[in-house]
C-alpha cells in the first residue's frame, strides 16, 4: 500500500494527492505547478 499525502503549495495554492516518492520529488524540485521551493511542512 502506498502512502498518500496531500500537497498544498503555499504560493499558488495548488492541491495534489501524492505518494511518498512524489512527495520526495516535490521537496527536492519544488512545486510541480509553479516551481516555488517547498518543504515537508507543505504536506499533510
C-alpha distance matrix in Angstrom:
0.0 3.8 6.6 9.2 12.8 16.0 18.6 22.2 24.9 28.0 30.4 29.6 27.5 24.8 21.5 18.4 14.7 13.0 9.9 10.8 12.7 14.6 15.4 17.0 18.9 20.3 21.4 23.1 24.6 25.1 24.5 23.7 26.3 29.2 28.4 29.4 28.0 25.3 23.8 20.9 22.8 22.1 18.5 17.4
3.8 0.0 3.8 6.3 9.7 13.0 15.2 18.9 21.4 24.5 26.8 26.2 24.2 21.5 18.4 15.2 11.7 9.4 6.2 7.2 9.2 10.9 11.7 13.4 15.3 16.5 17.7 19.5 20.9 21.4 20.7 20.1 22.7 25.5 24.7 25.6 24.3 21.7 20.3 17.6 19.6 18.8 15.2 14.7
6.6 3.8 0.0 3.8 6.7 10.3 12.6 16.2 18.9 21.7 24.3 24.0 21.8 19.5 16.3 13.6 10.2 8.1 5.3 5.6 8.9 10.2 9.7 11.8 14.2 14.8 15.6 17.9 19.5 19.5 18.9 18.9 21.4 23.9 23.1 23.5 22.0 19.1 17.4 14.4 16.2 15.6 11.9 11.2
9.2 6.3 3.8 0.0 3.8 6.9 9.7 13.1 16.1 19.0 21.6 20.9 18.5 16.2 12.9 10.2 6.7 5.7 4.7 6.8 9.9 9.7 9.1 12.2 14.0 13.8 15.0 17.7 18.8 18.1 16.9 16.8 18.9 21.5 21.2 21.6 20.5 17.5 16.4 13.6 14.8 13.5 9.8 8.9
12.8 9.7 6.7 3.8 0.0 3.8 6.3 9.6 12.7 15.4 18.1 17.8 15.3 13.5 10.2 8.3 5.7 5.3 6.0 7.3 10.4 9.3 7.5 10.9 12.8 11.6 12.5 15.7 16.7 15.5 14.1 14.8 16.6 18.8 18.5 18.5 17.5 14.3 13.2 10.6 11.3 9.8 6.1 5.6
16.0 13.0 10.3 6.9 3.8 0.0 3.8 6.4 9.8 12.6 15.2 14.6 11.8 10.1 6.7 5.7 4.5 6.1 8.6 10.4 12.8 10.7 8.9 12.6 13.8 11.6 12.9 16.3 16.6 14.6 12.5 13.3 14.3 16.5 16.9 16.7 16.3 13.2 13.0 11.0 10.9 8.3 5.5 5.3
18.6 15.2 12.6 9.7 6.3 3.8 0.0 3.8 6.4 9.5 11.9 11.5 9.4 7.7 5.4 5.1 6.2 6.9 9.8 10.9 12.5 9.8 7.7 11.1 11.7 8.8 10.1 13.5 13.4 11.1 8.9 10.3 11.3 13.0 13.2 12.9 12.6 9.7 10.2 9.2 9.2 5.9 4.6 6.7
22.2 18.9 16.2 13.1 9.6 6.4 3.8 0.0 3.8 6.3 8.9 8.7 6.0 5.7 4.5 6.7 9.0 10.5 13.6 14.7 16.1 13.2 11.1 14.1 14.4 10.9 11.9 15.3 14.7 11.6 9.0 11.0 10.8 11.8 12.8 11.8 12.2 9.5 10.6 10.5 9.2 5.5 6.3 8.1
24.9 21.4 18.9 16.1 12.7 9.8 6.4 3.8 0.0 3.8 5.5 5.8 4.7 5.3 6.6 8.8 11.7 12.6 15.7 16.4 17.2 14.0 12.0 14.4 13.9 10.2 11.0 13.9 12.8 9.2 6.6 9.3 8.7 8.7 9.6 8.2 9.3 7.4 9.7 10.9 9.9 6.3 8.6 11.3
28.0 24.5 21.7 19.0 15.4 12.6 9.5 6.3 3.8 0.0 3.8 6.2 5.5 8.1 9.7 12.4 15.1 16.1 19.0 19.3 20.3 17.3 15.0 16.9 16.7 13.0 12.9 15.8 14.9 11.1 9.3 12.5 11.5 10.4 11.3 8.7 9.6 8.0 10.1 11.7 9.8 7.1 10.4 12.7
30.4 26.8 24.3 21.6 18.1 15.2 11.9 8.9 5.5 3.8 0.0 3.8 5.7 8.2 11.0 13.7 17.0 17.9 20.9 21.4 21.8 18.6 16.8 18.5 17.5 13.8 14.2 16.4 14.6 10.8 8.8 11.7 9.9 7.8 9.4 7.0 9.3 9.2 12.2 14.5 13.2 10.4 13.6 16.2
29.6 26.2 24.0 20.9 17.8 14.6 11.5 8.7 5.8 6.2 3.8 0.0 3.8 5.6 9.1 11.8 15.5 16.9 20.3 21.4 21.7 18.1 17.0 19.1 17.8 14.1 15.5 17.6 15.4 11.7 8.7 10.4 7.7 6.6 9.5 8.6 11.5 11.4 14.5 16.4 15.3 11.9 14.4 16.7
27.5 24.2 21.8 18.5 15.3 11.8 9.4 6.0 4.7 5.5 5.7 3.8 0.0 3.8 6.4 9.8 13.2 15.1 18.6 20.0 20.9 17.5 16.1 18.7 18.0 14.3 15.6 18.4 16.8 13.2 10.0 11.6 9.5 9.6 12.1 11.1 13.2 11.9 14.3 15.4 13.8 10.3 12.2 13.9
24.8 21.5 19.5 16.2 13.5 10.1 7.7 5.7 5.3 8.1 8.2 5.6 3.8 0.0 3.8 6.6 10.3 12.2 15.9 17.8 18.4 14.8 14.0 16.9 15.9 12.5 14.6 17.2 15.4 12.2 8.5 9.1 7.2 8.8 11.2 11.4 13.4 12.2 14.6 15.3 14.5 10.7 11.6 13.4
21.5 18.4 16.3 12.9 10.2 6.7 5.4 4.5 6.6 9.7 11.0 9.1 6.4 3.8 0.0 3.8 7.0 9.6 13.2 15.4 16.6 13.3 12.4 15.8 15.4 12.4 14.4 17.4 16.3 13.5 10.1 10.5 9.8 11.9 13.7 13.8 15.0 13.0 14.5 14.2 13.5 9.8 9.5 10.6
18.4 15.2 13.6 10.2 8.3 5.7 5.1 6.7 8.8 12.4 13.7 11.8 9.8 6.6 3.8 0.0 3.8 6.2 10.0 12.6 13.5 10.2 10.1 13.7 13.2 10.8 13.4 16.1 15.1 13.1 10.0 9.5 9.9 12.8 13.9 14.8 15.5 13.5 14.7 14.1 14.3 10.8 9.5 10.7
14.7 11.7 10.2 6.7 5.7 4.5 6.2 9.0 11.7 15.1 17.0 15.5 13.2 10.3 7.0 3.8 0.0 3.8 7.1 10.2 11.8 9.3 9.3 13.1 13.3 11.8 14.1 16.9 16.6 15.1 12.7 12.1 13.3 16.2 16.8 17.7 17.8 15.3 15.7 14.2 14.7 11.9 9.4 9.7
13.0 9.4 8.1 5.7 5.3 6.1 6.9 10.5 12.6 16.1 17.9 16.9 15.1 12.2 9.6 6.2 3.8 0.0 3.8 6.8 8.0 5.7 6.2 9.7 10.2 9.4 11.8 14.2 14.3 13.6 12.0 11.3 13.5 16.3 16.1 17.1 16.6 14.3 14.3 12.7 14.2 11.8 9.2 10.2
9.9 6.2 5.3 4.7 6.0 8.6 9.8 13.6 15.7 19.0 20.9 20.3 18.6 15.9 13.2 10.0 7.1 3.8 0.0 3.8 5.6 5.4 6.1 8.8 10.1 10.6 12.4 14.4 15.3 15.4 14.5 14.0 16.7 19.3 18.5 19.5 18.4 16.0 15.3 13.1 15.3 13.7 10.7 11.4
10.8 7.2 5.6 6.8 7.3 10.4 10.9 14.7 16.4 19.3 21.4 21.4 20.0 17.8 15.4 12.6 10.2 6.8 3.8 0.0 3.8 5.5 5.0 6.3 8.8 9.9 10.7 12.4 14.2 14.8 14.9 15.0 18.1 20.2 18.7 19.3 17.5 15.0 13.6 11.3 14.0 13.3 10.5 11.6
12.7 9.2 8.9 9.9 10.4 12.8 12.5 16.1 17.2 20.3 21.8 21.7 20.9 18.4 16.6 13.5 11.8 8.0 5.6 3.8 0.0 3.8 5.4 5.2 6.4 8.8 10.1 10.8 12.3 13.7 14.1 13.6 17.1 19.3 17.4 18.6 16.9 15.2 14.3 12.8 16.0 15.0 12.8 14.7
14.6 10.9 10.2 9.7 9.3 10.7 9.8 13.2 14.0 17.3 18.6 18.1 17.5 14.8 13.3 10.2 9.3 5.7 5.4 5.5 3.8 0.0 3.8 5.4 5.0 6.2 8.6 9.8 10.2 11.0 10.8 10.0 13.4 15.7 14.2 15.6 14.5 12.9 12.9 12.0 14.8 12.9 11.2 13.4
15.4 11.7 9.7 9.1 7.5 8.9 7.7 11.1 12.0 15.0 16.8 17.0 16.1 14.0 12.4 10.1 9.3 6.2 6.1 5.0 5.4 3.8 0.0 3.8 5.5 5.2 6.3 8.6 9.9 10.0 10.1 10.7 13.8 15.5 13.9 14.4 12.6 10.3 9.6 8.2 11.1 9.7 7.9 10.5
17.0 13.4 11.8 12.2 10.9 12.6 11.1 14.1 14.4 16.9 18.5 19.1 18.7 16.9 15.8 13.7 13.1 9.7 8.8 6.3 5.2 5.4 3.8 0.0 3.8 5.5 5.2 6.2 8.6 9.8 11.3 12.0 15.5 16.7 14.3 14.8 12.4 10.6 9.5 8.7 12.3 11.7 10.6 13.4
18.9 15.3 14.2 14.0 12.8 13.8 11.7 14.4 13.9 16.7 17.5 17.8 18.0 15.9 15.4 13.2 13.3 10.2 10.1 8.8 6.4 5.0 5.5 3.8 0.0 3.8 5.5 5.0 5.9 7.8 9.3 9.3 13.0 14.3 11.7 13.0 11.2 10.6 10.8 11.1 14.3 12.9 12.5 15.6
20.3 16.5 14.8 13.8 11.6 11.6 8.8 10.9 10.2 13.0 13.8 14.1 14.3 12.5 12.4 10.8 11.8 9.4 10.6 9.9 8.8 6.2 5.2 5.5 3.8 0.0 3.8 5.4 5.1 4.9 5.8 6.8 10.2 11.2 9.0 9.8 8.3 7.3 8.3 9.2 11.8 9.8 10.0 13.5
21.4 17.7 15.6 15.0 12.5 12.9 10.1 11.9 11.0 12.9 14.2 15.5 15.6 14.6 14.4 13.4 14.1 11.8 12.4 10.7 10.1 8.6 6.3 5.2 5.5 3.8 0.0 3.8 5.8 5.7 7.9 10.1 13.0 13.2 10.5 10.1 7.3 5.7 5.4 6.6 9.7 8.9 9.6 13.2
23.1 19.5 17.9 17.7 15.7 16.3 13.5 15.3 13.9 15.8 16.4 17.6 18.4 17.2 17.4 16.1 16.9 14.2 14.4 12.4 10.8 9.8 8.6 6.2 5.0 5.4 3.8 0.0 3.8 6.1 9.3 10.8 14.1 14.0 10.6 10.9 8.1 8.2 8.4 10.1 13.3 12.6 13.4 16.9
24.6 20.9 19.5 18.8 16.7 16.6 13.4 14.7 12.8 14.9 14.6 15.4 16.8 15.4 16.3 15.1 16.6 14.3 15.3 14.2 12.3 10.2 9.9 8.6 5.9 5.1 5.8 3.8 0.0 3.8 7.0 7.9 11.0 10.8 7.3 8.5 6.9 8.3 10.0 12.2 14.8 13.3 14.5 18.1
25.1 21.4 19.5 18.1 15.5 14.6 11.1 11.6 9.2 11.1 10.8 11.7 13.2 12.2 13.5 13.1 15.1 13.6 15.4 14.8 13.7 11.0 10.0 9.8 7.8 4.9 5.7 6.1 3.8 0.0 3.8 6.3 8.6 7.9 4.8 5.2 4.2 5.5 8.3 10.9 12.7 10.6 12.4 16.1
24.5 20.7 18.9 16.9 14.1 12.5 8.9 9.0 6.6 9.3 8.8 8.7 10.0 8.5 10.1 10.0 12.7 12.0 14.5 14.9 14.1 10.8 10.1 11.3 9.3 5.8 7.9 9.3 7.0 3.8 0.0 3.8 5.4 5.6 4.4 5.4 6.4 6.6 9.7 11.8 12.8 9.8 11.4 14.9
23.7 20.1 18.9 16.8 14.8 13.3 10.3 11.0 9.3 12.5 11.7 10.4 11.6 9.1 10.5 9.5 12.1 11.3 14.0 15.0 13.6 10.0 10.7 12.0 9.3 6.8 10.1 10.8 7.9 6.3 3.8 0.0 3.8 6.1 5.7 8.4 9.8 10.3 13.1 14.6 16.0 12.8 13.6 16.7
26.3 22.7 21.4 18.9 16.6 14.3 11.3 10.8 8.7 11.5 9.9 7.7 9.5 7.2 9.8 9.9 13.3 13.5 16.7 18.1 17.1 13.4 13.8 15.5 13.0 10.2 13.0 14.1 11.0 8.6 5.4 3.8 0.0 3.8 6.0 8.4 11.1 11.7 15.0 16.7 17.3 13.8 15.0 17.9
29.2 25.5 23.9 21.5 18.8 16.5 13.0 11.8 8.7 10.4 7.8 6.6 9.6 8.8 11.9 12.8 16.2 16.3 19.3 20.2 19.3 15.7 15.5 16.7 14.3 11.2 13.2 14.0 10.8 7.9 5.6 6.1 3.8 0.0 3.9 5.7 9.1 10.7 14.3 16.8 17.1 13.9 16.0 19.2
28.4 24.7 23.1 21.2 18.5 16.9 13.2 12.8 9.6 11.3 9.4 9.5 12.1 11.2 13.7 13.9 16.8 16.1 18.5 18.7 17.4 14.2 13.9 14.3 11.7 9.0 10.5 10.6 7.3 4.8 4.4 5.7 6.0 3.9 0.0 3.8 6.3 8.7 12.3 15.0 16.1 13.4 15.6 19.1
29.4 25.6 23.5 21.6 18.5 16.7 12.9 11.8 8.2 8.7 7.0 8.6 11.1 11.4 13.8 14.8 17.7 17.1 19.5 19.3 18.6 15.6 14.4 14.8 13.0 9.8 10.1 10.9 8.5 5.2 5.4 8.4 8.4 5.7 3.8 0.0 3.8 6.4 10.1 13.3 13.8 11.5 14.4 17.9
28.0 24.3 22.0 20.5 17.5 16.3 12.6 12.2 9.3 9.6 9.3 11.5 13.2 13.4 15.0 15.5 17.8 16.6 18.4 17.5 16.9 14.5 12.6 12.4 11.2 8.3 7.3 8.1 6.9 4.2 6.4 9.8 11.1 9.1 6.3 3.8 0.0 3.8 7.0 10.6 11.6 10.2 13.0 16.7
25.3 21.7 19.1 17.5 14.3 13.2 9.7 9.5 7.4 8.0 9.2 11.4 11.9 12.2 13.0 13.5 15.3 14.3 16.0 15.0 15.2 12.9 10.3 10.6 10.6 7.3 5.7 8.2 8.3 5.5 6.6 10.3 11.7 10.7 8.7 6.4 3.8 0.0 3.8 7.0 7.9 6.5 9.4 13.0
23.8 20.3 17.4 16.4 13.2 13.0 10.2 10.6 9.7 10.1 12.2 14.5 14.3 14.6 14.5 14.7 15.7 14.3 15.3 13.6 14.3 12.9 9.6 9.5 10.8 8.3 5.4 8.4 10.0 8.3 9.7 13.1 15.0 14.3 12.3 10.1 7.0 3.8 0.0 3.8 5.4 5.9 8.1 11.5
20.9 17.6 14.4 13.6 10.6 11.0 9.2 10.5 10.9 11.7 14.5 16.4 15.4 15.3 14.2 14.1 14.2 12.7 13.1 11.3 12.8 12.0 8.2 8.7 11.1 9.2 6.6 10.1 12.2 10.9 11.8 14.6 16.7 16.8 15.0 13.3 10.6 7.0 3.8 0.0 3.8 5.3 5.8 8.7
22.8 19.6 16.2 14.8 11.3 10.9 9.2 9.2 9.9 9.8 13.2 15.3 13.8 14.5 13.5 14.3 14.7 14.2 15.3 14.0 16.0 14.8 11.1 12.3 14.3 11.8 9.7 13.3 14.8 12.7 12.8 16.0 17.3 17.1 16.1 13.8 11.6 7.9 5.4 3.8 0.0 3.8 5.5 7.6
22.1 18.8 15.6 13.5 9.8 8.3 5.9 5.5 6.3 7.1 10.4 11.9 10.3 10.7 9.8 10.8 11.9 11.8 13.7 13.3 15.0 12.9 9.7 11.7 12.9 9.8 8.9 12.6 13.3 10.6 9.8 12.8 13.8 13.9 13.4 11.5 10.2 6.5 5.9 5.3 3.8 0.0 3.8 6.9
18.5 15.2 11.9 9.8 6.1 5.5 4.6 6.3 8.6 10.4 13.6 14.4 12.2 11.6 9.5 9.5 9.4 9.2 10.7 10.5 12.8 11.2 7.9 10.6 12.5 10.0 9.6 13.4 14.5 12.4 11.4 13.6 15.0 16.0 15.6 14.4 13.0 9.4 8.1 5.8 5.5 3.8 0.0 3.8
17.4 14.7 11.2 8.9 5.6 5.3 6.7 8.1 11.3 12.7 16.2 16.7 13.9 13.4 10.6 10.7 9.7 10.2 11.4 11.6 14.7 13.4 10.5 13.4 15.6 13.5 13.2 16.9 18.1 16.1 14.9 16.7 17.9 19.2 19.1 17.9 16.7 13.0 11.5 8.7 7.6 6.9 3.8 0.0
